[in-house]
């Protein structure tokens, strides 16, 4: 049983003219409409079931061409080649088998050469290029208006050679263009229609070459803005002159673009600034960072500019933002600042003070400040080996007080930073390897083979000074190292373990007196609260001979507890929050003797009175 074949309802046109390789789809529809006596090209498209509100969209949407091969009797590949369908991303479009920038093709209005129409009677695709403002074969400007009605030509009505008003397009008069002004446009059109890239031009894609010709032509002719070919075409500007100037730059690569750089430098005297890329090359600096310029085009020009700058060392230093990061003998002050990670003011002052600057005019004439690259690398290495107080404490494993004591007794003077690197560091510094050498020196001086029974680490001893009822003075370290032991598992001064029995016994307070920190622990408050009570006289202290610091006797501790009370502790004992008791007491008229808003204390303190006892008894939990 044979399977039924679905027939195509589309009927071919009676007259199917030939589709040439250099012809556009819109021009071919005009020719087909005229050959079949159709009033409009949209009528021809409607026979294939294509409904268009704007006919030029047919040239950029390939999906609308599905029924046209049958209607026109042409291969689908040939019709697809005649369209300008966009590539993925929409930044490039197909043009006769090449991918070029979308800004180089426009189909909003129809343009033509009267002489070409008279010879072959078809619309050439190269006329749809936005940079084509003249015919390269006849040397005449392209026309976009009817010689009879002077209206702009479209794609809907008329034919290839006549306007919808009946005007003969072959009778239009076009201005003559010099052949020397069409060299660049002629070469680009030859490449697009099947030619090869000539020798001497940069080895890039056709799209990049076209963009180079346009952009470099704008720089060469002194155009103040970035060229926009479609907008320039709408304003009637002669775009082929820019393309021709850009082609002259590209045809002898890279000597041509180097000549352009020299041309731009000739106008440096009239620009603002002392030196740099803006002073030397003008608008080229903005063009290099313009995001609307194709990245590939910028890359090609940047590489050429880097080669040009590297040929002249003085120019390369003045335009360091675009030159390659090469390891030369000299670097600028800004490059030195980046390598040293310090401000340019500090780097310049330190290098000048120590006479490390190779060239510095000092008169503000704009000459580059140069420094030996080897000097910068040496200072960079020294900076990486310096540490501040925090880094020194991390290496020695001591507290702030311990580091201050070690610095006071002279342990750290050999490892202290000095010279230009220390001045660039900008704060007290030490060499990291010097601190590690100090620890190794102490470890080698230790004489004990086993850990002592009663021991303390040197890092703790130098940080606190008081432990286990004994005193330790850093000056007495040499006589204690013979009985010290080295713990290889630890780091810094914590590796050295001292013998507590060899240290000096600390005098003890008499009568069970407590230090202020110890009294704070007994009262269940912070140390700063206890010190505040002592300063206000609520908690009285005394001193004893041979004992450092103020002491609180046991009798004074008993008196304070009987006389004063902390409402925060009362709230916690009652299962409430800390501020509960203070709120109740102050609401009934009880006033605190210390606390926030009274004398600047952190905790409220109330004097025990009969009224206070009644309030507490009244609100006591059941």
C-alpha positions, 0 to 999 in steps of 0.5 A: 500500500503506497503512502499518500504524498502531501502536495505543496499548495504554493504555485510557481510564478509564470516568470522566474528571472535568474537570481545572481550571486551578487543580488539581494533578496529584496532586489530580486523580489522587485525584479520578480514582481516586475516580470510577473506584472504584480503591483507590489512585492508584498503581493508576490510574497502573499502568494507564498503565504507570507504576510509582512508589515514591513518588507525589509524584515524578509531580508533578516528573518530566514524562517520567512523564506520556507515557501519562497523556493517553490514560488520563485523556482530558486534553490533554498541555499541561493535565497538564503545567501541573498538574505542578511540573517543575523548570527547568534547574539545579533552582533553580526549578520550574513552578507554573501557568505561572510559574517560582518557587523550588523552596523554595516548593512541597512535595508531601510531605504533602497540605493542604486547606481543608474549606470549599473541598472542600465547594464544589468537591470538588477539590484546589487547586494553591495549597495545595501552596505552602509559604507557604500556611498558610491559605485566603485565600477562607474565612479558615481555616487549612489542615489536613493531618490526618484529623479521624477518625484524626488521621493525616497525609494522603497522595496514595496512598489515599483520595479528594479528600474522604475519608481512607483510614480513611473519615474525612470531611475536610469535617467538619474544624474549622479555626481562623479567620485575620484577613483583614488577615493574608492580604493578602500571601498573597492577592495572591501567589496571585492573581498565580500564578493569572493576575493581573497585578502590581499597581502600586507593587511592584518590577518583578521576576519573580514568583519574586523578588517571592515571595522578597522578601516572605518575606525582607523579612517575616522582617527586618520581624518580627525573625526571627533566622534566614533563613526556610526555608518548607518547614522552617517548615511542618513545624514548624507555623509560621504562614508567611503572617504573614511573607509579609503583613509582606513584602508591606506592605514591597513594595507601596509601593516604595521608600518601604515598604522605606525605612520598614523600614530606619528600623525596623531603625535604631531598634534600633541602640542595643542592638547591639554596635559603634560604627557601621557596617551591623551597628550600624545595620541588624543582621542585614541585613549577614549577609543581604547576603552570605548565599549561600543568598539568591537573587542577584536578591533581594539585588540589588533590596534592595541598590539600595534600600539604596544609594538610602536611604544616599545620601540621608543623607551621614552614614549613607552614610559609616558604612555604606560597604561597601554604598554606591555608589562615587560621587565625592563631595567627602568620603571616609572614611579607609578609602576614602582608604587603598584609593585610596592603597594604604597602611595605614590607620595610616600614612595617618591619621598622615600626613594628621593631621600635615599637617592634611589631615583634614576631620573627626576627633573624636579621642575615639573616639565613632565619628564617621567620619574624613573627608578631601577627595576632591581631596586624596586624588586629588592624593596618589595622583597624587604617589605614582604619580610617585615611584620608589624606589632600584630605580626610580631605577637603572632610569631612570638606567641605573646600578648601586647604587654609581653611584646612591650616588655620584650621591646623594653628589655632590648630583645627585639632591637636586632630584628627591628626594621630599618632603612627605606623598606621600614620607612615605606612600611610606615609603622613600627616593624620587625623582620620576621626571620629575625624574630624566629632567629631570636626564638631559636637563640633562646631555645639553643641556650636551654639546658634542661633535658626533661620538663620540670615538675612545676613549670610555666611557658616563657610566653605566659611568664612574659605576658602576665609576670605573676603566676603561681605566687612567683614573679618573673622579670625578663631581665633575669631570663639568662640565669633561668635558661639553664633550667629551662626545657624546650617543647618542640611541639609549640611555637614562638616563646611558648616553646621555652618552659621555665622552672617555677622553683627557680623563680623568685617567690612573690610576697603574699597579702596578709590576713586573706586580703584580695587583689581588686580582680580577685575581689571582682570574682568574689562579688560576681561583677566585672573587674571594671565595676570593682575598680569603679567602686574603689575609685568612688570610695564605696570599696576601700583598699590599702597597700602592703609592703612588697606587694604590687597593686591595691588590696581589699581586706576581708573585713572590708569585703564583709562591710561592703556586702552588709552595706550595699547590694547589687540589684542585678544579682537580686533579679537573677536570684529571684529568677527574673531578668537583671533589671527587674529589681532595680526597676521595682526599687526606683519605682518605690523611691529608692535611689541608687548610690552608683550606676548609670546616670548617677556617677557613670558606673556600669551597674546599679548599687543600692544602700541597704535600708529598711525601705529597701528590705520591705520592697524586696520582701513585698515582691519576693517570689512565692 
